[in-house]
Amino acid sequence: MAKNLKLITGVVLLLLAGISFPNHLRAQESNAERMHRLMSERLLGQYFSKDDTDFQATVAPEKWNNESAVILSQAIYKFYNIKDVESGMRRRILLLDKPAVETFSEFYFDPMQVVGIRIIKKNGETLEPELSKAVDVNTGIPNFFTTGKTITYKKLAIPGMETGDIIDYFESEEETVEHNEINYLEAYSYSPVITTLATSYPIIKQKIIFALGAHVYMNFNSYKGAPKLKEVSQEMRTNLGFSSSERVYMLKDGAREKLKDEFWDYDFLHEPHFKFQAYRITGAGAIMKAPYYFNATGAPKEFVTKEEICRVEDLLFKGYSRDLKVPIKQTRQYLFSKYGTRGGTYEYLNASYYYLRFQFMAAHFKSRYGDMAFDEVDNLVYAKDTRIADAILKIMKSKHTQLELVVALPRNLGSIDSVLLRDELKVFLRYKGNQFIYPFSNLSDFAHTDPSVEGADAYVLEYTKRHFVFKEKIRIPFTDVRDNYLNTYVEIEPSGDLTSAKVSRITEVAGNLKDKSSLLPLYNHEYLKEDFDKFLPSVYRSGLNHMLSAEEEDKHTEILKERQRVKMEEVKKELEKDFGDVASVDTLQIYQDGRWDANTKLKYEEVFTLNNLINRAGRNYVMDIGKMIGGQLELNDQDMDRKSDIHMNSARSYQNTIRLKIPEGYTAEGLDNLKYNVDNEAGAFIADAQMEGDTLVVTTDKQYKKADVPVEQWDLMKAFLEAAYEFTQKKIILRKNDA
């Protein structure tokens, strides 16, 4: 594999594999098109070179005959130099059954990559699909093809695929640091990667090759039994097309079983995997000041010490001083105007959090007119954790507050002792030894928690004598099952002819369930404008000293109307997932946005009309009362036998109260079928049904009591999960009373 695989990111993808160009068409090519055609032809020759014997395999081991597909060979390439990183991957996959044929009969790829595809038929014939026939798609992309870099992909139909066929393809791209950034930045970090060696299909052979140019450093280590990275010989370096000055490393692996697909599983806790990240650092001064963990000798760094963590946090803390100067100054002014010199430490800390949240979110969302950029306000935006922690530390310095910096590795990545990359860490604060203050989002409140670090190991760092020093190792506590909840209160009133029902549902959400639950209800909500009124009323009223024109006001009004329409459409789609035929959504009312200490719960009401909730059965009616608790997890046959421990974000509970007014002249029957009491160490599903006058009252309580559950208790979890799903299938009879 030669190293001169070039693709300039941002240029139109060359879709030329398998296409011949008549001379009269080539004469019409632009310079860019000609460059791309020549590049594609070169890449096809390089990636499909016959020199790599690993990619000549045509059969799979007998032990994998019952698999859907087998990856005969896989190679991943990462070439780092001072200006860019060139990435490439080649896979050769044997299709063994009909589902695999169906999967690869539609091939998806990133439009910013150069791609080549060959199909090797069972008789040895080689076909090259015409990539120019690929179409744009942004939904339904299988996980196997996703890159995480785009939401729009190309989909290519490949007709005539059969079992026994082999698909052999490559993808190549380049990340380029802009020239002005190269001149300005002495230190630059490329994207980190943490990945398992296993994938959706078994792999016979795979290799990963890294090449590092001048001034490039790399962190790399293998975990959970993954093979170690090794430097290649001079002969192999030459064969791969690299100069003697470039450092080339390779990881080789084989006979890798497929990754078992189990939900609530943290793969990195038990699967062989590796982490790596590369950095470009130029100049002796940059080596001293670069806020990364790296080995100055140039060898790949495999471990990080507590002292190195403290050193990097020092550099970041001092480096953010310029960026944070204005928000810190404005926050101090706000605190003085609010409290003078009388404010207590906790009041200062709390007010600093909310005022900084306002500043950061206003800067993120604000348009050039000082108004909110309406096309973005629904996004869940997290401020960069280190900047927030550092800003609060600087603001509170004069208060001599018992504030400490905490660095934690998310629980799904393992112990903090295995940290290798700065980007892995979550950074937040600890106050008086027992209260944690996490970076805010636009929807968070002061007491919110980060579920990714619940139960995780963490280091506490003290700031003394202008430096961070290690204090102790701790474990972040788990939240309780009742700290995180989603409760609904549902009123159902059937129509006079019983063909539909008007439903009012009030939802209350607390704890770390709020983030996901807030996105749709608060979509297009004016909470950010309310923040302006609260913190900068006079400035906001004047539009930051710029009055909107009538035309601009009309434009914003139309945007708001359109977003409201889209919002209600999305609300309807979400309701249909749970309840089926939703005839209409009449209202969505927000009572509390859950963003302040005074109202930490998110609370909202939906009023909608359902069809087919009640169906005639002779003189009587049957009602799907169970579905009113919302969709529940349905376990399939493959889920019953589990191999790995269960890991979830946090403990949590879901309670529902359903009130159904029984139509006059009818009696509700089948109430005993709605009563459940499954309660064990792992969780619970408890349900009851009682008549209160002419109203049926159904209550349910589903609890996930622990975030981490050992696989030995999977049967306990299945018990309440299956009970909850079974409940959704329950019906009652509305029996007509005899005259």
C-alpha positions in Angstrom: 0.0 0.0 0.0 1.6 3.3 -1.1 1.2 6.2 1.2 0.2 8.8 -1.3 -3.6 8.2 -1.0 -4.9 11.7 -1.3 -8.5 13.1 -1.1 -9.2 16.7 -0.3 -12.2 16.8 2.1 -15.0 19.0 0.9 -14.6 18.3 -2.8 -17.3 16.3 -4.6 -16.9 12.5 -4.3 -15.5 10.8 -7.4 -17.9 8.1 -8.4 -15.9 6.5 -11.2 -15.2 2.9 -10.2 -16.1 0.6 -13.0 -16.8 3.4 -15.5 -14.9 3.9 -18.7 -14.6 7.4 -20.2 -14.7 7.9 -24.0 -12.3 10.4 -25.3 -15.0 12.9 -26.3 -16.3 12.9 -22.7 -12.8 13.3 -21.2 -12.3 16.4 -23.4 -15.2 18.0 -21.5 -13.7 17.3 -18.0 -12.7 20.2 -15.8 -9.3 20.2 -14.1 -10.9 19.1 -10.8 -12.8 16.3 -12.5 -9.7 15.1 -14.3 -7.7 15.2 -11.0 -10.4 13.2 -9.3 -10.6 10.6 -12.1 -6.8 10.1 -12.1 -6.8 9.9 -8.3 -9.6 7.3 -8.3 -7.8 5.2 -11.0 -4.6 5.3 -8.9 -6.5 4.4 -5.7 -8.2 1.5 -7.3 -4.8 0.1 -8.4 -3.3 0.6 -4.9 -6.1 -0.7 -2.8 -6.9 -3.7 -5.1 -3.2 -4.5 -5.5 -2.5 -8.3 -5.7 0.5 -7.9 -3.5 -1.6 -8.3 -0.3 -2.2 -12.0 -0.2 -4.6 -11.6 2.7 -7.1 -10.3 0.2 -7.0 -13.4 -2.0 -8.9 -15.6 0.4 -12.1 -17.1 -0.9 -13.3 -19.5 1.8 -14.1 -19.3 5.5 -13.3 -21.8 8.2 -15.9 -24.6 8.7 -16.7 -23.4 12.2 -18.3 -20.2 10.7 -20.4 -22.0 8.1 -23.6 -21.0 10.0 -22.7 -17.3 10.2 -24.5 -14.9 7.9 -21.2 -13.5 6.5 -17.5 -13.7 7.3 -14.9 -11.0 6.8 -12.1 -12.8 5.0 -9.7 -9.9 5.5 -9.8 -6.4 6.8 -7.1 -3.7 6.7 -7.3 -0.2 8.2 -4.7 2.5 7.4 -4.0 5.8 9.2 -1.2 8.0 7.8 -0.4 11.1 9.8 1.8 13.9 8.6 2.2 17.6 9.5 -0.7 18.7 7.4 -3.3 15.9 7.3 -4.3 12.4 8.2 -5.0 10.0 5.4 -7.4 7.2 6.3 -8.3 4.1 4.4 -10.1 0.8 5.0 -10.4 -2.3 2.8 -12.8 -5.2 3.6 -13.3 -8.5 1.8 -16.6 -10.2 2.9 -17.9 -13.6 2.0 -21.8 -13.7 1.9 -23.1 -17.0 3.4 -26.9 -16.6 3.6 -29.9 -14.7 2.2 -29.9 -11.9 5.0 -26.3 -11.1 4.2 -27.1 -10.9 0.5 -30.0 -8.6 1.2 -27.8 -6.4 3.4 -25.0 -5.9 0.9 -27.3 -5.7 -2.1 -27.7 -2.1 -0.8 -24.3 -0.6 -0.2 -23.9 2.7 1.8 -21.0 5.0 1.9 -19.9 8.5 3.0 -20.1 10.9 0.1 -16.9 12.6 1.2 -14.9 9.4 0.7 -13.3 7.8 -2.4 -14.8 4.4 -2.7 -14.1 1.3 -4.9 -16.2 -1.9 -5.0 -15.7 -5.3 -6.6 -18.0 -8.3 -6.6 -16.3 -11.7 -7.0 -18.9 -14.2 -8.1 -18.7 -17.9 -7.2 -17.4 -18.7 -10.7 -14.5 -16.3 -10.2 -15.9 -13.5 -12.4 -15.2 -10.0 -11.1 -17.8 -7.2 -11.5 -17.4 -3.5 -10.7 -20.7 -1.7 -9.8 -21.3 1.7 -11.3 -21.0 4.0 -8.3 -22.4 6.9 -10.3 -25.9 5.3 -9.8 -25.8 5.8 -6.0 -28.5 8.1 -4.6 -28.5 10.3 -1.5 -30.2 9.0 1.7 -30.3 10.1 5.3 -32.4 7.4 7.0 -32.3 3.6 7.3 -28.5 3.4 7.1 -27.4 0.0 8.8 -24.9 0.5 11.6 -22.3 -1.6 9.7 -22.0 1.2 7.2 -22.1 4.3 9.4 -19.0 6.4 10.0 -20.3 8.9 12.5 -19.1 11.8 10.3 -22.2 12.5 8.3 -26.0 12.1 8.3 -26.3 11.9 4.5 -25.0 8.8 2.8 -24.9 7.4 -0.7 -26.9 4.2 -1.3 -26.0 2.0 -4.2 -28.2 -0.9 -5.3 -26.1 -3.9 -6.3 -28.5 -6.4 -8.2 -27.8 -10.0 -8.8 -26.0 -10.8 -5.5 -26.0 -14.4 -4.4 -24.9 -16.5 -1.5 -21.2 -17.4 -2.0 -20.4 -14.0 -3.6 -17.6 -11.9 -2.2 -17.8 -8.2 -1.9 -14.4 -6.5 -1.8 -14.4 -2.7 -1.2 -12.3 0.2 0.0 -13.0 3.6 1.4 -10.4 6.4 1.6 -10.5 10.0 2.8 -8.3 12.8 4.1 -8.6 15.3 7.0 -6.7 18.4 6.3 -5.6 21.1 8.7 -6.1 24.4 7.0 -2.9 26.3 6.1 -3.7 29.2 8.4 -4.3 26.8 11.3 -1.0 25.0 10.6 0.8 28.4 10.8 -1.2 29.5 13.9 -1.4 26.3 15.9 1.7 24.7 17.3 -0.3 21.9 18.7 -3.2 20.1 17.1 -5.1 16.9 18.1 -6.6 14.6 15.6 -9.9 12.8 16.3 -9.6 10.1 19.1 -10.6 6.5 18.4 -11.8 3.8 20.8 -13.0 0.7 19.1 -13.3 -3.1 19.5 -11.5 -5.5 17.3 -14.8 -7.4 16.8 -17.5 -6.3 14.5 -20.9 -7.6 13.3 -19.3 -10.5 11.5 -16.4 -12.9 12.3 -13.0 -11.8 10.9 -10.4 -14.3 9.7 -7.5 -11.7 9.4 -7.2 -8.0 10.1 -4.4 -5.5 10.4 -4.2 -1.9 11.4 -1.3 0.2 10.1 -0.2 3.6 11.5 2.4 5.8 9.9 3.7 8.9 11.7 5.5 11.7 10.0 7.7 14.4 11.5 6.3 16.2 14.6 3.5 13.7 15.0 3.0 11.9 18.3 0.6 9.1 19.1 -1.0 7.5 22.1 -1.9 3.8 21.7 -2.7 0.9 23.9 -4.5 -2.4 23.7 -7.0 -3.7 26.3 -8.8 -6.8 27.4 -6.5 -9.2 25.5 -6.2 -7.3 22.3 -2.8 -7.8 20.5 -0.1 -5.2 21.1 1.0 -2.6 18.5 4.4 -3.3 17.0 6.8 -1.2 15.0 7.4 -2.8 11.5 10.8 -3.7 10.1 12.7 -1.4 7.8 12.0 -3.9 4.9 8.2 -3.8 5.5 8.3 0.0 5.8 9.9 0.2 2.4 7.5 -2.4 0.9 4.6 -0.2 2.2 6.0 2.8 0.5 7.3 4.8 3.4 10.6 6.6 3.9 13.1 5.6 6.7 12.2 8.8 8.6 8.6 7.8 9.1 7.6 5.6 12.0 5.3 2.8 11.0 3.4 0.5 13.4 1.1 -2.4 12.9 -1.4 -4.4 14.9 -2.3 -7.9 13.5 -5.3 -9.9 14.7 -7.1 -13.0 13.5 -9.8 -15.6 14.1 -11.9 -12.9 15.8 -15.5 -14.0 16.7 -18.3 -11.6 15.9 -19.5 -9.0 18.4 -22.5 -10.4 20.3 -25.4 -8.0 19.9 -26.8 -7.4 23.4 -28.6 -4.3 24.6 -27.5 -2.6 27.8 -24.0 -3.9 27.3 -20.7 -1.9 27.7 -18.4 -3.6 25.2 -15.3 -1.9 26.4 -15.6 -3.6 29.8 -15.0 -7.1 28.4 -14.3 -7.0 24.6 -10.7 -6.8 23.3 -10.2 -3.2 22.1 -7.7 -0.4 21.6 -7.5 3.4 22.0 -5.5 5.8 20.0 -5.1 9.5 19.2 -2.5 11.4 17.2 -1.2 14.9 17.8 0.8 17.3 15.7 3.2 19.3 17.9 5.9 21.6 16.4 8.6 23.5 18.3 10.2 23.0 21.7 7.8 25.5 23.3 4.8 23.7 22.0 6.0 20.4 23.5 6.2 22.0 26.9 2.7 23.6 26.6 0.7 21.1 24.5 -2.4 20.1 26.7 -2.1 16.4 25.7 -0.7 13.2 27.1 2.1 12.2 24.8 5.6 10.8 24.8 8.1 13.4 23.8 10.5 10.7 22.6 8.2 10.0 19.7 7.3 6.4 20.8 3.6 5.6 21.2 2.5 6.5 24.7 0.7 3.6 26.5 0.1 4.9 30.1 -0.8 8.1 31.8 0.1 9.0 35.4 -1.8 11.1 37.9 1.0 13.7 37.6 0.5 14.0 33.8 -3.3 14.5 34.4 -2.5 17.3 36.8 0.0 18.9 34.4 -2.5 18.9 31.5 -5.3 20.3 33.7 -2.9 23.1 34.7 -2.2 23.9 31.1 -5.9 24.0 30.2 -6.7 26.0 33.3 -4.1 28.7 32.4 -4.8 28.4 28.7 -8.5 29.3 29.1 -7.8 32.5 31.0 -7.9 34.6 27.8 -11.1 32.9 26.4 -12.9 33.1 29.8 -11.9 36.7 30.7 -15.1 38.4 29.5 -17.6 35.8 30.8 -15.8 35.7 34.2 -15.7 39.5 34.4 -19.4 39.8 33.5 -20.4 37.1 36.0 -18.5 38.8 38.8 -20.3 42.1 37.9 -23.7 40.2 37.9 -22.9 38.7 41.3 -21.9 42.0 42.8 -25.1 43.7 41.5 -27.2 40.8 42.9 -25.5 40.3 46.3 -22.9 43.0 46.8 -20.5 41.7 49.4 -23.2 39.9 51.4 -23.7 36.8 49.3 -22.9 33.4 50.9 -20.6 30.9 49.2 -23.4 28.6 48.1 -25.5 31.5 46.7 -22.5 32.7 44.7 -21.8 29.3 43.4 -25.4 28.7 42.4 -25.8 32.1 40.7 -22.5 31.7 38.9 -23.8 28.4 37.4 -27.0 30.0 36.0 -25.4 33.2 34.8 -22.6 31.3 33.0 -25.1 29.0 31.5 -26.9 32.1 30.1 -23.7 33.6 28.7 -22.5 30.4 27.0 -25.9 29.5 25.6 -26.6 33.1 24.4 -23.3 33.0 22.6 -24.1 29.7 21.0 -27.6 30.5 19.9 -27.6 34.3 19.4 -28.0 35.6 15.9 -26.3 38.7 14.7 -29.4 40.7 15.6 -29.2 39.7 19.2 -32.2 37.4 18.9 -32.2 33.7 19.1 -31.2 31.6 16.1 -34.5 29.7 15.7 -33.1 26.9 13.7 -30.9 25.7 16.6 -32.8 26.3 19.8 -34.1 22.7 20.1 -30.6 21.1 20.2 -29.2 19.8 23.4 -26.0 21.7 23.8 -23.4 20.9 26.4 -20.8 23.5 27.2 -17.2 22.2 27.2 -16.7 20.7 30.6 -13.2 22.0 31.4 -14.1 25.6 30.5 -17.1 25.6 32.8 -15.2 24.1 35.7 -12.3 26.4 35.2 -14.6 29.5 35.0 -16.4 28.7 38.2 -13.1 28.0 40.0 -11.7 31.4 38.9 -15.0 33.2 39.9 -15.1 31.6 43.3 -11.4 32.0 44.1 -12.0 35.1 46.3 -14.6 33.1 48.3 -12.0 30.6 49.3 -14.5 28.0 48.5 -14.0 24.3 49.1 -14.1 23.5 45.4 -12.1 20.8 43.8 -11.7 19.6 40.3 -12.8 16.0 39.5 -11.8 14.1 36.4 -13.7 10.8 35.8 -13.6 8.2 33.1 -17.2 7.3 32.0 -18.3 4.0 33.4 -18.6 2.4 30.0 -14.9 2.9 29.4 -13.6 1.1 32.5 -11.4 2.2 35.4 -9.8 5.6 35.4 -6.4 3.9 35.9 -6.7 2.9 32.2 -7.2 6.4 30.9 -5.0 7.2 27.9 -6.6 10.2 26.1 -7.6 13.5 27.5 -10.8 13.4 25.4 -12.0 10.4 27.4 -12.3 12.3 30.6 -15.3 14.1 32.0 -14.4 17.1 34.1 -16.6 18.7 36.8 -16.4 20.1 40.4 -16.9 18.8 43.9 -18.2 21.2 46.6 -17.5 20.6 50.3 -16.6 17.0 49.6 -20.1 15.7 48.8 -21.9 17.8 46.1 -20.9 17.5 42.5 -21.4 20.3 40.0 -21.5 19.1 36.4 -21.2 21.2 33.2 -24.5 22.6 32.2 -26.6 22.2 29.1 -29.2 24.5 27.8 -31.8 22.3 29.6 -30.0 21.5 32.9 -30.5 22.7 36.4 -27.9 23.2 39.1 -28.5 19.8 40.7 -28.5 17.8 37.6 -26.2 14.8 37.3 -24.2 13.1 34.5 -25.4 9.5 34.2 -22.3 8.5 32.2 -20.1 8.8 35.3 -22.4 7.3 37.9 -20.5 4.5 39.6 -17.3 5.6 37.8 -13.9 5.9 39.4 -12.5 9.5 39.5 -9.5 11.5 40.6 -10.0 14.6 42.8 -7.5 17.4 42.1 -6.8 20.3 44.5 -5.7 23.7 43.2 -2.9 24.8 45.5 0.0 27.2 44.9 -1.2 27.8 41.3 -1.1 24.1 40.4 -3.4 21.1 40.5 -2.2 18.3 42.7 -3.7 14.8 43.1 -5.8 14.5 46.3 -7.6 11.2 46.2 -9.3 8.5 44.1 -13.1 8.3 44.7 -16.1 6.6 43.2 -19.0 8.8 42.0 -22.2 7.6 43.7 -25.2 6.2 41.8 -28.4 8.0 41.9 -31.5 6.3 43.4 -34.4 4.7 41.6 -36.7 7.6 42.7 -34.2 10.3 41.8 -34.8 9.8 38.1 -38.4 9.3 37.1 -41.0 9.8 34.4 -44.6 9.9 35.6 -47.7 10.3 33.6 -51.3 11.2 34.5 -53.8 10.2 31.8 -57.5 11.1 31.6 -59.5 9.2 28.9 -63.0 10.3 27.9 -64.6 8.1 25.1 -66.6 9.8 22.5 -70.4 9.4 22.6 -70.4 6.7 19.9 -67.3 5.1 21.4 -65.4 5.3 18.0 -62.6 7.5 19.5 -61.4 8.9 22.8 -60.1 12.3 23.9 -56.9 11.9 26.0 -55.2 14.3 28.3 -51.7 13.2 29.4 -49.7 15.2 31.9 -46.0 14.2 32.1 -43.6 14.9 34.9 -39.9 14.2 34.4 -37.1 14.5 37.0 -33.4 13.7 37.3 -31.3 12.6 34.4 -34.3 11.4 32.4 -35.0 15.1 31.7 -32.4 15.6 29.0 -33.9 13.2 26.5 -37.5 14.0 27.5 -37.0 17.7 27.2 -36.0 17.9 23.6 -39.4 17.6 22.0 -41.6 19.5 24.5 -39.1 22.4 24.6 -38.5 22.5 20.9 -39.2 26.1 19.8 -40.0 27.0 23.4 -39.1 30.5 24.4 -37.0 29.6 27.5 -33.9 31.2 26.0 -35.7 34.4 25.5 -36.8 34.2 29.1 -33.2 33.9 30.1 -32.5 37.2 28.3 -35.3 38.8 30.2 -34.1 37.5 33.5 -30.4 38.4 33.1 -30.3 41.3 30.6 -33.8 42.7 30.3 -32.9 46.1 29.0 -30.3 44.9 26.6 -32.6 42.2 25.3 -35.5 44.6 24.7 -33.3 46.7 22.5 -32.1 43.7 20.6 -28.5 44.3 21.7 -28.8 47.9 20.4 -30.1 46.8 17.0 -33.8 47.0 16.2 -35.1 44.4 13.8 -36.7 45.7 10.6 -40.3 44.9 9.9 -39.1 42.4 7.2 -36.8 40.7 9.7 -39.6 40.5 12.3 -41.9 38.9 9.7 -39.3 36.4 8.8 -38.7 35.4 12.4 -42.5 35.1 12.9 -42.8 32.8 9.9 -39.9 30.7 11.2 -41.5 30.3 14.6 -44.9 29.3 13.0 -43.1 26.7 10.8 -41.2 25.3 13.7 -44.4 25.1 15.7 -46.0 23.1 12.9 -43.0 20.8 12.7 -43.0 20.4 16.4 -46.7 19.3 16.5 -46.0 16.8 13.7 -43.2 15.3 15.7 -45.3 15.1 18.8 -47.9 13.2 16.8 -45.3 10.8 15.5 -44.1 10.1 19.0 -47.6 9.5 20.3 -48.3 7.1 17.4 -45.3 5.0 18.4 -47.0 4.3 21.7 -50.7 4.5 20.9 -51.2 3.8 17.2 -53.9 5.7 15.4 -53.7 9.3 16.6 -56.4 11.3 14.9 -55.1 14.7 16.0 -52.9 16.5 18.6 -54.9 19.4 19.9 -52.6 21.1 22.4 -49.1 20.9 24.0 -48.8 23.0 27.1 -45.5 23.5 29.0 -46.1 24.1 32.7 -42.4 23.8 33.9 -39.3 23.7 31.8 -37.2 22.1 34.6 -34.3 24.4 34.2 -34.3 26.2 37.6 -34.0 25.3 41.3 -37.6 26.4 41.9 -39.0 23.9 39.3 -36.5 21.2 38.7 -39.2 18.9 37.2 -40.1 19.1 33.5 -43.9 19.2 33.4 -46.1 19.4 30.3 -49.5 18.3 29.0 -50.6 16.8 25.7 -54.2 16.6 24.6 -54.9 14.3 21.7 -57.6 12.1 20.1 -57.2 8.4 19.6 -59.0 6.2 17.1 -59.3 2.4 17.5 -58.6 2.5 21.2 -62.1 1.0 21.7 -63.5 -1.6 19.3 -67.0 -3.1 19.1 -67.5 -6.8 20.0 -71.2 -7.5 19.5 -73.2 -5.5 22.0 -70.1 -4.8 23.9 -66.8 -3.0 23.4 -63.1 -4.0 23.9 -60.6 -1.4 25.0 -56.8 -1.6 24.7 -56.2 -0.1 28.2 -52.8 -1.6 28.5 -51.2 0.4 25.7 -51.9 3.6 27.6 -48.7 3.1 29.7 -46.6 3.6 26.6 -44.4 1.3 24.6 -42.5 -1.3 26.6 -39.4 -3.4 25.7 -40.4 -6.7 24.1 -37.8 -9.5 24.5 -37.3 -11.9 21.7 -35.9 -15.5 21.7 -32.3 -14.3 21.3 -32.6 -12.0 24.3 -33.5 -14.8 26.7 -30.0 -16.3 26.9 -27.6 -13.5 27.9 -23.8 -13.6 28.2 -22.8 -10.2 29.5 -23.7 -8.1 32.6 -26.4 -5.5 32.3 -25.2 -1.9 32.3 -27.6 1.0 32.1 -27.1 4.8 32.6 -28.8 4.8 36.0 -31.6 3.5 38.2 -35.0 5.0 37.3 -38.7 4.6 37.6 -41.8 5.1 35.4 -45.2 5.5 37.0 -48.6 5.9 35.3 -52.0 6.8 36.6 -54.8 6.2 34.1 -58.3 7.4 34.7 -61.0 6.2 32.3 -64.6 7.5 32.5 -66.8 4.5 31.9 -69.6 5.4 29.4 -73.1 5.5 30.9 -74.8 2.2 30.5 -71.6 0.1 30.5 -69.6 -1.8 33.1 -65.9 -2.4 33.0 -64.8 -6.1 33.2 -61.4 -7.8 33.4 -59.9 -5.6 36.0 -58.2 -8.5 37.8 -56.1 -9.1 34.6 -54.6 -5.6 35.2 -53.1 -6.5 38.6 -49.4 -7.3 38.8 -46.9 -7.6 41.6 -43.4 -8.5 40.3 -40.9 -7.1 42.7 -37.3 -8.3 43.1 -33.8 -7.1 43.7 -33.3 -6.0 40.1 -36.5 -4.1 39.5 -40.3 -4.2 39.7 -43.5 -4.0 37.8 -46.5 -3.3 40.0 -50.0 -2.6 38.7 -53.5 -2.2 40.1 -57.0 -1.4 38.9 -59.9 -0.1 40.9 -63.3 1.5 40.3 -63.9 4.9 41.8 -67.5 5.6 41.1 -67.9 5.6 37.3 -64.2 6.0 36.8 -61.7 3.2 36.3 -58.3 4.0 37.9 -55.3 2.0 36.7 -51.9 2.6 38.3 -48.5 1.1 37.3 -45.0 1.4 38.7 -42.0 0.1 36.7 -38.6 0.3 38.5 -35.1 -0.3 37.4 -33.5 -0.5 40.8 -29.9 -0.6 39.8 -27.8 0.7 37.0 -25.5 -2.3 37.0 -27.0 -5.8 37.2 -24.9 -9.0 37.1 -25.8 -11.4 34.4 -26.7 -13.9 37.1 -29.8 -11.7 37.8 -30.9 -11.5 34.2 -33.9 -13.8 35.1 -35.0 -11.2 37.7 -34.9 -8.5 35.1 -36.7 -10.6 32.6 -39.5 -11.1 35.1 -40.5 -7.5 35.4 -39.6 -6.6 31.8 -41.9 -9.3 30.5 -44.6 -8.4 33.0 -44.6 -4.7 31.7 -44.8 -5.8 28.1 -47.5 -8.3 28.8 -49.5 -5.5 30.5 -49.5 -3.4 27.3 -51.4 -6.3 25.6 -54.2 -6.3 28.2 -57.7 -5.3 27.4 -60.9 -4.6 29.3 -64.5 -5.3 28.2 -67.1 -2.5 28.3 -70.1 -4.7 28.8 -73.5 -3.1 28.0 -75.8 -3.2 31.0 -79.1 -5.1 30.6 -82.1 -2.9 30.6 
